[in-house]
Amino acid sequence: YNGAAYLKGLAIDFQDLEPAPGLKITKLAPLSPEQETAGDGCHAGDQADRDSCLTTPGAGCMWTHVETDDPKLEVQASNSYCTPCELDGHQLPCWSVGAWLGDMVVRECAMSCSHQLRMHQPYNGCDGPGGSSKADCFARGDESGSKCLYLAYEDPQGTIHSQCGSCELPGSGVWGCPEPGY
């Protein structure tokens, strides 16, 4: 088997391969019939539709939307991927919003997987949907190895809002809460 994504077995004669010095090539363990077909519908190129991905029948799929964050570009490159929730029997987690994958930033990650695992990248693990509680905010920091800042405030209409964000970023330093009233 070649170990490529989506669990499709491919017979390869490893004797015909000439690996680079120091590169070790090994076969994966044979796949079970369930693993052979797991995630079959979870691939739709680099512009996958969110709803189609998350409603694919079978073992469950994960939809991730990423885009560049380059201020010099008028239009940012944008991709959306639909991938299986499991690969070779291992559960795959969703990336945290704000995490960097190469030169692209994760803008959204959703899954129809039963496990609902999330991966939190240090210094990006705090950011997420607003309205989180103080306990949720600090739990995000603990899970990702990030230092999180919880901020609750009242807008001019009297509505209370809250936000969880990083209070430390390599190369930028550390910052704290603003004084009440600002």
DRENMI-664626 format. One record per atom (N, C-alpha, C): x, y, z; atom name. Coordinates in pm, whole numbers, plus 50000, padded with zeros to 5 digits. Layout:
<atoms>
{c1 X, c2 Y, c3 Z, atome CA}
...
</atoms>
This chain:
<atoms>
{c1 50083, c2 49881, c3 50000, atome N}
{c1 50000, c2 50000, c3 50000, atome CA}
{c1 50087, c2 50124, c3 50000, atome C}
{c1 50038, c2 50232, c3 49940, atome N}
{c1 50124, c2 50349, c3 49924, atome CA}
{c1 50112, c2 50452, c3 50035, atome C}
{c1 50015, c2 50443, c3 50123, atome N}
{c1 50002, c2 50537, c3 50233, atome CA}
{c1 49941, c2 50670, c3 50194, atome C}
{c1 49892, c2 50684, c3 50073, atome N}
{c1 49831, c2 50810, c3 50030, atome CA}
{c1 49700, c2 50832, c3 50102, atome C}
{c1 49656, c2 50954, c3 50100, atome N}
{c1 49532, c2 50989, c3 50169, atome CA}
{c1 49413, c2 50913, c3 50111, atome C}
{c1 49308, c2 50907, c3 50188, atome N}
{c1 49181, c2 50849, c3 50153, atome CA}
{c1 49182, c2 50697, c3 50150, atome C}
{c1 49282, c2 50635, c3 50209, atome N}
{c1 49281, c2 50493, c3 50240, atome CA}
{c1 49262, c2 50399, c3 50122, atome C}
{c1 49300, c2 50438, c3 50005, atome N}
{c1 49290, c2 50348, c3 49889, atome CA}
{c1 49420, c2 50269, c3 49878, atome C}
{c1 49408, c2 50138, c3 49883, atome N}
{c1 49525, c2 50053, c3 49871, atome CA}
{c1 49579, c2 50052, c3 49730, atome C}
{c1 49708, c2 50048, c3 49714, atome N}
{c1 49771, c2 50042, c3 49584, atome CA}
{c1 49892, c2 49951, c3 49597, atome C}
{c1 49893, c2 49845, c3 49522, atome N}
{c1 50005, c2 49752, c3 49528, atome CA}
{c1 50128, c2 49816, c3 49466, atome C}
{c1 50237, c2 49818, c3 49540, atome N}
{c1 50363, c2 49875, c3 49493, atome CA}
{c1 50472, c2 49773, c3 49518, atome C}
{c1 50559, c2 49756, c3 49421, atome N}
{c1 50674, c2 49670, c3 49441, atome CA}
{c1 50786, c2 49758, c3 49496, atome C}
{c1 50810, c2 49749, c3 49626, atome N}
{c1 50909, c2 49834, c3 49690, atome CA}
{c1 51051, c2 49807, c3 49642, atome C}
{c1 51071, c2 49694, c3 49578, atome N}
{c1 51204, c2 49663, c3 49526, atome CA}
{c1 51240, c2 49754, c3 49409, atome C}
{c1 51137, c2 49808, c3 49339, atome N}
{c1 51161, c2 49893, c3 49222, atome CA}
{c1 51191, c2 50038, c3 49259, atome C}
{c1 51170, c2 50074, c3 49386, atome N}
{c1 51191, c2 50212, c3 49429, atome CA}
{c1 51335, c2 50234, c3 49471, atome C}
{c1 51389, c2 50348, c3 49437, atome N}
{c1 51524, c2 50384, c3 49478, atome CA}
{c1 51515, c2 50505, c3 49569, atome C}
{c1 51505, c2 50483, c3 49701, atome N}
{c1 51489, c2 50596, c3 49792, atome CA}
{c1 51619, c2 50677, c3 49806, atome C}
{c1 51602, c2 50803, c3 49845, atome N}
{c1 51717, c2 50889, c3 49871, atome CA}
{c1 51792, c2 50835, c3 49993, atome C}
{c1 51920, c2 50865, c3 50004, atome N}
{c1 51997, c2 50818, c3 50121, atome CA}
{c1 51931, c2 50864, c3 50251, atome C}
{c1 51917, c2 50773, c3 50345, atome N}
{c1 51857, c2 50805, c3 50474, atome CA}
{c1 51705, c2 50797, c3 50476, atome C}
{c1 51641, c2 50774, c3 50362, atome N}
{c1 51496, c2 50764, c3 50355, atome CA}
{c1 51456, c2 50619, c3 50369, atome C}
{c1 51366, c2 50593, c3 50461, atome N}
{c1 51321, c2 50457, c3 50485, atome CA}
{c1 51177, c2 50444, c3 50437, atome C}
{c1 51149, c2 50346, c3 50353, atome N}
{c1 51014, c2 50325, c3 50301, atome CA}
{c1 50962, c2 50195, c3 50358, atome C}
{c1 50842, c2 50201, c3 50417, atome N}
{c1 50779, c2 50080, c3 50470, atome CA}
{c1 50633, c2 50079, c3 50428, atome C}
{c1 50577, c2 49960, c3 50426, atome N}
{c1 50435, c2 49946, c3 50394, atome CA}
{c1 50352, c2 49973, c3 50519, atome C}
{c1 50231, c2 50023, c3 50496, atome N}
{c1 50135, c2 50032, c3 50604, atome CA}
{c1 50080, c2 49894, c3 50629, atome C}
{c1 50021, c2 49876, c3 50745, atome N}
{c1 49954, c2 49750, c3 50771, atome CA}
{c1 49837, c2 49736, c3 50675, atome C}
{c1 49801, c2 49614, c3 50636, atome N}
{c1 49686, c2 49597, c3 50547, atome CA}
{c1 49561, c2 49659, c3 50608, atome C}
{c1 49479, c2 49720, c3 50524, atome N}
{c1 49357, c2 49786, c3 50569, atome CA}
{c1 49243, c2 49687, c3 50580, atome C}
{c1 49157, c2 49710, c3 50681, atome N}
{c1 49036, c2 49629, c3 50694, atome CA}
{c1 48937, c2 49674, c3 50586, atome C}
{c1 48833, c2 49593, c3 50556, atome N}
{c1 48733, c2 49637, c3 50457, atome CA}
{c1 48667, c2 49770, c3 50495, atome C}
{c1 48647, c2 49794, c3 50627, atome N}
{c1 48587, c2 49920, c3 50670, atome CA}
{c1 48681, c2 50038, c3 50642, atome C}
{c1 48812, c2 50017, c3 50666, atome N}
{c1 48909, c2 50123, c3 50641, atome CA}
{c1 48924, c2 50151, c3 50492, atome C}
{c1 48908, c2 50049, c3 50409, atome N}
{c1 48921, c2 50066, c3 50264, atome CA}
{c1 48820, c2 50166, c3 50210, atome C}
{c1 48699, c2 50166, c3 50268, atome N}
{c1 48592, c2 50253, c3 50216, atome CA}
{c1 48566, c2 50375, c3 50303, atome C}
{c1 48629, c2 50384, c3 50421, atome N}
{c1 48607, c2 50499, c3 50510, atome CA}
{c1 48651, c2 50627, c3 50441, atome C}
{c1 48567, c2 50727, c3 50443, atome N}
{c1 48601, c2 50856, c3 50386, atome CA}
{c1 48599, c2 50862, c3 50235, atome C}
{c1 48537, c2 50763, c3 50170, atome N}
{c1 48533, c2 50761, c3 50024, atome CA}
{c1 48472, c2 50888, c3 49965, atome C}
{c1 48370, c2 50943, c3 50030, atome N}
{c1 48303, c2 51061, c3 49975, atome CA}
{c1 48364, c2 51191, c3 50022, atome C}
{c1 48467, c2 51185, c3 50104, atome N}
{c1 48524, c2 51305, c3 50167, atome CA}
{c1 48639, c2 51363, c3 50087, atome C}
{c1 48617, c2 51390, c3 49962, atome N}
{c1 48717, c2 51460, c3 49883, atome CA}
{c1 48646, c2 51528, c3 49767, atome C}
{c1 48675, c2 51657, c3 49754, atome N}
{c1 48607, c2 51734, c3 49649, atome CA}
{c1 48699, c2 51844, c3 49598, atome C}
{c1 48827, c2 51817, c3 49590, atome N}
{c1 48920, c2 51916, c3 49539, atome CA}
{c1 48948, c2 52026, c3 49639, atome C}
{c1 48996, c2 52140, c3 49589, atome N}
{c1 49034, c2 52248, c3 49680, atome CA}
{c1 48927, c2 52357, c3 49692, atome C}
{c1 48806, c2 52330, c3 49641, atome N}
{c1 48693, c2 52423, c3 49656, atome CA}
{c1 48569, c2 52345, c3 49701, atome C}
{c1 48586, c2 52262, c3 49802, atome N}
{c1 48477, c2 52176, c3 49849, atome CA}
{c1 48364, c2 52258, c3 49909, atome C}
{c1 48242, c2 52216, c3 49883, atome N}
{c1 48123, c2 52280, c3 49937, atome CA}
{c1 48101, c2 52233, c3 50081, atome C}
{c1 48081, c2 52327, c3 50173, atome N}
{c1 48068, c2 52295, c3 50316, atome CA}
{c1 47952, c2 52198, c3 50342, atome C}
{c1 47834, c2 52233, c3 50294, atome N}
{c1 47716, c2 52150, c3 50323, atome CA}
{c1 47727, c2 52012, c3 50261, atome C}
{c1 47775, c2 52004, c3 50139, atome N}
{c1 47791, c2 51873, c3 50075, atome CA}
{c1 47890, c2 51787, c3 50151, atome C}
{c1 47997, c2 51848, c3 50196, atome N}
{c1 48100, c2 51774, c3 50271, atome CA}
{c1 48043, c2 51720, c3 50403, atome C}
{c1 47978, c2 51807, c3 50479, atome N}
{c1 47933, c2 51769, c3 50613, atome CA}
{c1 47810, c2 51678, c3 50612, atome C}
{c1 47746, c2 51663, c3 50497, atome N}
{c1 47630, c2 51573, c3 50489, atome CA}
{c1 47662, c2 51448, c3 50406, atome C}
{c1 47789, c2 51424, c3 50378, atome N}
{c1 47830, c2 51304, c3 50304, atome CA}
{c1 47799, c2 51180, c3 50388, atome C}
{c1 47724, c2 51084, c3 50332, atome N}
{c1 47695, c2 50962, c3 50409, atome CA}
{c1 47823, c2 50882, c3 50434, atome C}
{c1 47828, c2 50815, c3 50548, atome N}
{c1 47945, c2 50731, c3 50577, atome CA}
{c1 48007, c2 50763, c3 50710, atome C}
{c1 48138, c2 50754, c3 50716, atome N}
{c1 48210, c2 50766, c3 50842, atome CA}
{c1 48223, c2 50908, c3 50894, atome C}
{c1 48187, c2 51008, c3 50819, atome N}
{c1 48199, c2 51146, c3 50862, atome CA}
{c1 48313, c2 51216, c3 50791, atome C}
{c1 48295, c2 51345, c3 50765, atome N}
{c1 48395, c2 51424, c3 50695, atome CA}
{c1 48424, c2 51551, c3 50773, atome C}
{c1 48538, c2 51612, c3 50740, atome N}
{c1 48580, c2 51737, c3 50801, atome CA}
{c1 48599, c2 51840, c3 50691, atome C}
{c1 48539, c2 51958, c3 50708, atome N}
{c1 48550, c2 52066, c3 50611, atome CA}
{c1 48636, c2 52177, c3 50670, atome C}
{c1 48739, c2 52218, c3 50598, atome N}
{c1 48830, c2 52323, c3 50644, atome CA}
{c1 48842, c2 52431, c3 50536, atome C}
{c1 48823, c2 52556, c3 50577, atome N}
{c1 48838, c2 52670, c3 50487, atome CA}
{c1 48962, c2 52747, c3 50528, atome C}
{c1 49054, c2 52767, c3 50433, atome N}
{c1 49177, c2 52841, c3 50458, atome CA}
{c1 49192, c2 52951, c3 50352, atome C}
{c1 49264, c2 53058, c3 50389, atome N}
{c1 49293, c2 53162, c3 50291, atome CA}
{c1 49422, c2 53233, c3 50329, atome C}
{c1 49481, c2 53297, c3 50230, atome N}
{c1 49602, c2 53374, c3 50256, atome CA}
{c1 49566, c2 53498, c3 50337, atome C}
{c1 49664, c2 53556, c3 50400, atome N}
{c1 49644, c2 53677, c3 50480, atome CA}
{c1 49757, c2 53774, c3 50444, atome C}
{c1 49757, c2 53817, c3 50319, atome N}
{c1 49864, c2 53901, c3 50265, atome CA}
{c1 49808, c2 54040, c3 50236, atome C}
{c1 49849, c2 54141, c3 50313, atome N}
{c1 49793, c2 54276, c3 50292, atome CA}
{c1 49826, c2 54334, c3 50154, atome C}
{c1 49925, c2 54278, c3 50085, atome N}
{c1 49961, c2 54328, c3 49952, atome CA}
{c1 49867, c2 54278, c3 49843, atome C}
{c1 49785, c2 54177, c3 49875, atome N}
{c1 49693, c2 54121, c3 49775, atome CA}
{c1 49555, c2 54185, c3 49790, atome C}
{c1 49498, c2 54227, c3 49677, atome N}
{c1 49361, c2 54279, c3 49680, atome CA}
{c1 49261, c2 54168, c3 49706, atome C}
{c1 49285, c2 54053, c3 49645, atome N}
{c1 49199, c2 53936, c3 49663, atome CA}
{c1 49284, c2 53824, c3 49719, atome C}
{c1 49242, c2 53769, c3 49830, atome N}
{c1 49317, c2 53662, c3 49895, atome CA}
{c1 49286, c2 53527, c3 49830, atome C}
{c1 49388, c2 53441, c3 49822, atome N}
{c1 49365, c2 53304, c3 49775, atome CA}
{c1 49283, c2 53232, c3 49881, atome C}
{c1 49190, c2 53150, c3 49837, atome N}
{c1 49098, c2 53084, c3 49929, atome CA}
{c1 49072, c2 52941, c3 49883, atome C}
{c1 49086, c2 52847, c3 49976, atome N}
{c1 49059, c2 52707, c3 49947, atome CA}
{c1 48971, c2 52647, c3 50056, atome C}
{c1 48893, c2 52548, c3 50018, atome N}
{c1 48811, c2 52471, c3 50113, atome CA}
{c1 48831, c2 52325, c3 50081, atome C}
{c1 48859, c2 52247, c3 50186, atome N}
{c1 48887, c2 52105, c3 50167, atome CA}
{c1 48788, c2 52019, c3 50246, atome C}
{c1 48756, c2 51905, c3 50190, atome N}
{c1 48675, c2 51804, c3 50257, atome CA}
{c1 48763, c2 51681, c3 50273, atome C}
{c1 48789, c2 51642, c3 50396, atome N}
{c1 48878, c2 51530, c3 50423, atome CA}
{c1 48812, c2 51431, c3 50518, atome C}
{c1 48860, c2 51307, c3 50520, atome N}
{c1 48802, c2 51207, c3 50611, atome CA}
{c1 48830, c2 51241, c3 50757, atome C}
{c1 48747, c2 51191, c3 50845, atome N}
{c1 48766, c2 51209, c3 50989, atome CA}
{c1 48869, c2 51113, c3 51045, atome C}
{c1 48894, c2 51007, c3 50974, atome N}
{c1 48991, c2 50907, c3 51018, atome CA}
{c1 49080, c2 50868, c3 50901, atome C}
{c1 49206, c2 50838, c3 50932, atome N}
{c1 49300, c2 50793, c3 50831, atome CA}
{c1 49384, c2 50683, c3 50893, atome C}
{c1 49386, c2 50568, c3 50831, atome N}
{c1 49459, c2 50452, c3 50882, atome CA}
{c1 49421, c2 50419, c3 51027, atome C}
{c1 49294, c2 50438, c3 51060, atome N}
{c1 49246, c2 50406, c3 51194, atome CA}
{c1 49272, c2 50513, c3 51299, atome C}
{c1 49329, c2 50627, c3 51258, atome N}
{c1 49357, c2 50737, c3 51352, atome CA}
{c1 49258, c2 50849, c3 51331, atome C}
{c1 49203, c2 50900, c3 51442, atome N}
{c1 49108, c2 51011, c3 51435, atome CA}
{c1 49184, c2 51140, c3 51404, atome C}
{c1 49134, c2 51216, c3 51306, atome N}
{c1 49196, c2 51342, c3 51268, atome CA}
{c1 49120, c2 51459, c3 51329, atome C}
{c1 49189, c2 51552, c3 51394, atome N}
{c1 49121, c2 51666, c3 51457, atome CA}
{c1 49104, c2 51783, c3 51361, atome C}
{c1 49009, c2 51870, c3 51393, atome N}
{c1 48992, c2 51997, c3 51322, atome CA}
{c1 49098, c2 52095, c3 51371, atome C}
{c1 49146, c2 52181, c3 51281, atome N}
{c1 49241, c2 52285, c3 51319, atome CA}
{c1 49167, c2 52398, c3 51390, atome C}
{c1 49237, c2 52471, c3 51474, atome N}
{c1 49177, c2 52587, c3 51540, atome CA}
{c1 49173, c2 52704, c3 51441, atome C}
{c1 49069, c2 52785, c3 51452, atome N}
{c1 49058, c2 52905, c3 51369, atome CA}
{c1 49174, c2 52997, c3 51404, atome C}
{c1 49242, c2 53046, c3 51301, atome N}
{c1 49357, c2 53133, c3 51321, atome CA}
{c1 49490, c2 53061, c3 51308, atome C}
{c1 49486, c2 52927, c3 51307, atome N}
{c1 49610, c2 52851, c3 51292, atome CA}
{c1 49664, c2 52868, c3 51151, atome C}
{c1 49795, c2 52863, c3 51136, atome N}
{c1 49859, c2 52876, c3 51005, atome CA}
{c1 49891, c2 52739, c3 50950, atome C}
{c1 49852, c2 52716, c3 50826, atome N}
{c1 49887, c2 52595, c3 50752, atome CA}
{c1 49965, c2 52641, c3 50630, atome C}
{c1 50096, c2 52631, c3 50636, atome N}
{c1 50178, c2 52685, c3 50529, atome CA}
{c1 50162, c2 52835, c3 50526, atome C}
{c1 50124, c2 52891, c3 50410, atome N}
{c1 50105, c2 53035, c3 50399, atome CA}
{c1 49959, c2 53075, c3 50407, atome C}
{c1 49875, c2 52985, c3 50461, atome N}
{c1 49732, c2 53013, c3 50470, atome CA}
{c1 49685, c2 53003, c3 50615, atome C}
{c1 49579, c2 53077, c3 50646, atome N}
{c1 49521, c2 53081, c3 50779, atome CA}
{c1 49389, c2 53006, c3 50778, atome C}
{c1 49365, c2 52925, c3 50881, atome N}
{c1 49238, c2 52853, c3 50895, atome CA}
{c1 49132, c2 52955, c3 50936, atome C}
{c1 49028, c2 52967, c3 50855, atome N}
{c1 48918, c2 53059, c3 50884, atome CA}
{c1 48799, c2 52985, c3 50946, atome C}
{c1 48785, c2 52856, c3 50911, atome N}
{c1 48675, c2 52777, c3 50967, atome CA}
{c1 48709, c2 52629, c3 50953, atome C}
{c1 48669, c2 52551, c3 51052, atome N}
{c1 48684, c2 52406, c3 51045, atome CA}
{c1 48562, c2 52346, c3 51113, atome C}
{c1 48491, c2 52261, c3 51042, atome N}
{c1 48371, c2 52196, c3 51095, atome CA}
{c1 48377, c2 52049, c3 51058, atome C}
{c1 48313, c2 51965, c3 51137, atome N}
{c1 48317, c2 51822, c3 51109, atome CA}
{c1 48186, c2 51754, c3 51143, atome C}
{c1 48159, c2 51647, c3 51068, atome N}
{c1 48044, c2 51562, c3 51098, atome CA}
{c1 48092, c2 51433, c3 51164, atome C}
{c1 48216, c2 51432, c3 51210, atome N}
{c1 48277, c2 51315, c3 51273, atome CA}
{c1 48215, c2 51291, c3 51410, atome C}
{c1 48212, c2 51167, c3 51451, atome N}
{c1 48158, c2 51136, c3 51584, atome CA}
{c1 48254, c2 51181, c3 51694, atome C}
{c1 48385, c2 51188, c3 51667, atome N}
{c1 48480, c2 51219, c3 51774, atome CA}
{c1 48492, c2 51368, c3 51806, atome C}
{c1 48469, c2 51458, c3 51712, atome N}
{c1 48472, c2 51604, c3 51734, atome CA}
{c1 48602, c2 51654, c3 51799, atome C}
{c1 48715, c2 51595, c3 51763, atome N}
{c1 48844, c2 51638, c3 51818, atome CA}
{c1 48889, c2 51769, c3 51753, atome C}
{c1 48959, c2 51851, c3 51828, atome N}
{c1 49012, c2 51977, c3 51778, atome CA}
{c1 49161, c2 51985, c3 51807, atome C}
{c1 49235, c2 52045, c3 51716, atome N}
{c1 49377, c2 52069, c3 51735, atome CA}
{c1 49395, c2 52218, c3 51758, atome C}
{c1 49464, c2 52251, c3 51865, atome N}
{c1 49486, c2 52392, c3 51896, atome CA}
{c1 49633, c2 52424, c3 51882, atome C}
{c1 49664, c2 52517, c3 51793, atome N}
{c1 49801, c2 52558, c3 51768, atome CA}
{c1 49839, c2 52662, c3 51874, atome C}
{c1 49956, c2 52644, c3 51940, atome N}
{c1 49996, c2 52743, c3 52041, atome CA}
{c1 49991, c2 52885, c3 51984, atome C}
{c1 49949, c2 52978, c3 52068, atome N}
{c1 49933, c2 53120, c3 52038, atome CA}
{c1 49813, c2 53149, c3 51950, atome C}
{c1 49746, c2 53047, c3 51898, atome N}
{c1 49623, c2 53066, c3 51822, atome CA}
{c1 49507, c2 52992, c3 51886, atome C}
{c1 49531, c2 52925, c3 51998, atome N}
{c1 49428, c2 52842, c3 52059, atome CA}
{c1 49322, c2 52920, c3 52133, atome C}
{c1 49349, c2 53045, c3 52167, atome N}
{c1 49252, c2 53124, c3 52243, atome CA}
{c1 49141, c2 53179, c3 52154, atome C}
{c1 49179, c2 53220, c3 52034, atome N}
{c1 49084, c2 53285, c3 51944, atome CA}
{c1 48975, c2 53189, c3 51904, atome C}
{c1 48857, c2 53241, c3 51894, atome N}
{c1 48744, c2 53160, c3 51853, atome CA}
{c1 48619, c2 53244, c3 51857, atome C}
{c1 48506, c2 53177, c3 51843, atome N}
{c1 48381, c2 53252, c3 51843, atome CA}
{c1 48366, c2 53334, c3 51970, atome C}
{c1 48314, c2 53455, c3 51957, atome N}
{c1 48288, c2 53537, c3 52074, atome CA}
{c1 48179, c2 53475, c3 52159, atome C}
{c1 48158, c2 53533, c3 52276, atome N}
{c1 48053, c2 53484, c3 52363, atome CA}
{c1 48096, c2 53368, c3 52450, atome C}
{c1 48224, c2 53336, c3 52450, atome N}
{c1 48269, c2 53226, c3 52534, atome CA}
{c1 48272, c2 53272, c3 52679, atome C}
{c1 48265, c2 53176, c3 52769, atome N}
{c1 48273, c2 53210, c3 52911, atome CA}
{c1 48419, c2 53222, c3 52952, atome C}
{c1 48442, c2 53278, c3 53069, atome N}
{c1 48578, c2 53292, c3 53121, atome CA}
{c1 48643, c2 53154, c3 53136, atome C}
{c1 48566, c2 53058, c3 53187, atome N}
{c1 48618, c2 52922, c3 53205, atome CA}
{c1 48655, c2 52858, c3 53072, atome C}
{c1 48569, c2 52875, c3 52968, atome N}
{c1 48599, c2 52822, c3 52835, atome CA}
{c1 48725, c2 52885, c3 52777, atome C}
{c1 48739, c2 53014, c3 52796, atome N}
{c1 48855, c2 53086, c3 52744, atome CA}
{c1 48984, c2 53029, c3 52803, atome C}
{c1 48989, c2 53016, c3 52934, atome N}
{c1 49111, c2 52968, c3 52998, atome CA}
{c1 49133, c2 52820, c3 52971, atome C}
{c1 49025, c2 52744, c3 52949, atome N}
{c1 49040, c2 52603, c3 52911, atome CA}
{c1 49104, c2 52592, c3 52773, atome C}
{c1 49066, c2 52682, c3 52680, atome N}
{c1 49129, c2 52684, c3 52548, atome CA}
{c1 49279, c2 52706, c3 52560, atome C}
{c1 49317, c2 52797, c3 52649, atome N}
{c1 49458, c2 52823, c3 52671, atome CA}
{c1 49531, c2 52701, c3 52725, atome C}
{c1 49469, c2 52634, c3 52820, atome N}
{c1 49531, c2 52513, c3 52877, atome CA}
{c1 49548, c2 52404, c3 52771, atome C}
{c1 49446, c2 52386, c3 52685, atome N}
{c1 49451, c2 52282, c3 52582, atome CA}
{c1 49559, c2 52309, c3 52478, atome C}
{c1 49585, c2 52437, c3 52449, atome N}
{c1 49675, c2 52471, c3 52339, atome CA}
{c1 49813, c2 52518, c3 52382, atome C}
{c1 49833, c2 52533, c3 52511, atome N}
{c1 49960, c2 52586, c3 52557, atome CA}
{c1 49972, c2 52736, c3 52533, atome C}
{c1 49858, c2 52804, c3 52521, atome N}
{c1 49855, c2 52948, c3 52495, atome CA}
{c1 49823, c2 53023, c3 52624, atome C}
{c1 49860, c2 53151, c3 52627, atome N}
{c1 49816, c2 53238, c3 52735, atome CA}
{c1 49699, c2 53319, c3 52682, atome C}
{c1 49584, c2 53304, c3 52746, atome N}
{c1 49463, c2 53367, c3 52695, atome CA}
{c1 49419, c2 53485, c3 52780, atome C}
{c1 49354, c2 53579, c3 52716, atome N}
{c1 49300, c2 53699, c3 52777, atome CA}
{c1 49148, c2 53695, c3 52759, atome C}
{c1 49073, c2 53705, c3 52868, atome N}
{c1 48928, c2 53708, c3 52860, atome CA}
{c1 48883, c2 53852, c3 52883, atome C}
{c1 48802, c2 53903, c3 52793, atome N}
{c1 48758, c2 54041, c3 52799, atome CA}
{c1 48606, c2 54044, c3 52788, atome C}
{c1 48541, c2 54104, c3 52887, atome N}
{c1 48395, c2 54122, c3 52884, atome CA}
{c1 48370, c2 54273, c3 52887, atome C}
{c1 48275, c2 54317, c3 52806, atome N}
{c1 48247, c2 54461, c3 52799, atome CA}
{c1 48100, c2 54484, c3 52765, atome C}
{c1 48057, c2 54607, c3 52792, atome N}
{c1 47920, c2 54647, c3 52763, atome CA}
{c1 47922, c2 54753, c3 52654, atome C}
{c1 47841, c2 54735, c3 52550, atome N}
{c1 47836, c2 54833, c3 52441, atome CA}
{c1 47744, c2 54949, c3 52480, atome C}
{c1 47740, c2 55056, c3 52400, atome N}
{c1 47659, c2 55173, c3 52434, atome CA}
{c1 47509, c2 55142, c3 52450, atome C}
{c1 47462, c2 55033, c3 52388, atome N}
{c1 47321, c2 54996, c3 52402, atome CA}
{c1 47295, c2 54913, c3 52528, atome C}
{c1 47401, c2 54882, c3 52603, atome N}
{c1 47386, c2 54806, c3 52727, atome CA}
{c1 47399, c2 54656, c3 52710, atome C}
{c1 47433, c2 54609, c3 52591, atome N}
{c1 47449, c2 54465, c3 52566, atome CA}
{c1 47590, c2 54423, c3 52609, atome C}
{c1 47598, c2 54316, c3 52683, atome N}
{c1 47727, c2 54266, c3 52729, atome CA}
{c1 47784, c2 54167, c3 52627, atome C}
{c1 47911, c2 54186, c3 52593, atome N}
{c1 47982, c2 54101, c3 52498, atome CA}
{c1 48107, c2 54046, c3 52567, atome C}
{c1 48159, c2 53936, c3 52513, atome N}
{c1 48286, c2 53885, c3 52565, atome CA}
{c1 48368, c2 53830, c3 52450, atome C}
{c1 48498, c2 53827, c3 52471, atome N}
{c1 48590, c2 53778, c3 52369, atome CA}
{c1 48708, c2 53711, c3 52438, atome C}
{c1 48756, c2 53606, c3 52375, atome N}
{c1 48874, c2 53536, c3 52424, atome CA}
{c1 48982, c2 53551, c3 52318, atome C}
{c1 49099, c2 53593, c3 52358, atome N}
{c1 49208, c2 53610, c3 52263, atome CA}
{c1 49343, c2 53588, c3 52328, atome C}
{c1 49445, c2 53577, c3 52247, atome N}
{c1 49580, c2 53558, c3 52299, atome CA}
{c1 49630, c2 53685, c3 52365, atome C}
{c1 49709, c2 53670, c3 52471, atome N}
{c1 49773, c2 53787, c3 52533, atome CA}
{c1 49925, c2 53772, c3 52527, atome C}
{c1 49971, c2 53682, c3 52438, atome N}
{c1 50114, c2 53665, c3 52416, atome CA}
{c1 50133, c2 53616, c3 52273, atome C}
{c1 50229, c2 53674, c3 52206, atome N}
{c1 50258, c2 53635, c3 52069, atome CA}
{c1 50408, c2 53651, c3 52045, atome C}
{c1 50475, c2 53543, c3 52003, atome N}
{c1 50619, c2 53555, c3 51981, atome CA}
{c1 50649, c2 53668, c3 51882, atome C}
{c1 50746, c2 53750, c3 51917, atome N}
{c1 50784, c2 53861, c3 51832, atome CA}
{c1 50706, c2 53988, c3 51861, atome C}
{c1 50594, c2 53977, c3 51932, atome N}
{c1 50513, c2 54094, c3 51966, atome CA}
{c1 50512, c2 54123, c3 52114, atome C}
{c1 50536, c2 54021, c3 52195, atome N}
{c1 50540, c2 54041, c3 52339, atome CA}
{c1 50414, c2 53994, c3 52408, atome C}
{c1 50394, c2 54050, c3 52528, atome N}
{c1 50283, c2 54013, c3 52616, atome CA}
{c1 50204, c2 54139, c3 52646, atome C}
{c1 50074, c2 54128, c3 52656, atome N}
{c1 49990, c2 54242, c3 52692, atome CA}
{c1 49881, c2 54196, c3 52785, atome C}
{c1 49825, c2 54290, c3 52860, atome N}
{c1 49722, c2 54259, c3 52959, atome CA}
{c1 49592, c2 54327, c3 52928, atome C}
{c1 49502, c2 54319, c3 53023, atome N}
{c1 49368, c2 54378, c3 53007, atome CA}
{c1 49375, c2 54530, c3 53011, atome C}
{c1 49290, c2 54597, c3 52934, atome N}
{c1 49282, c2 54743, c3 52945, atome CA}
{c1 49217, c2 54782, c3 53078, atome C}
{c1 49241, c2 54903, c3 53121, atome N}
{c1 49180, c2 54952, c3 53244, atome CA}
{c1 49027, c2 54960, c3 53225, atome C}
{c1 48950, c2 54935, c3 53331, atome N}
{c1 48804, c2 54949, c3 53320, atome CA}
{c1 48767, c2 55088, c3 53269, atome C}
{c1 48668, c2 55093, c3 53179, atome N}
{c1 48621, c2 55218, c3 53124, atome CA}
{c1 48677, c2 55250, c3 52987, atome C}
{c1 48776, c2 55175, c3 52940, atome N}
{c1 48834, c2 55202, c3 52808, atome CA}
{c1 48773, c2 55115, c3 52703, atome C}
</atoms>
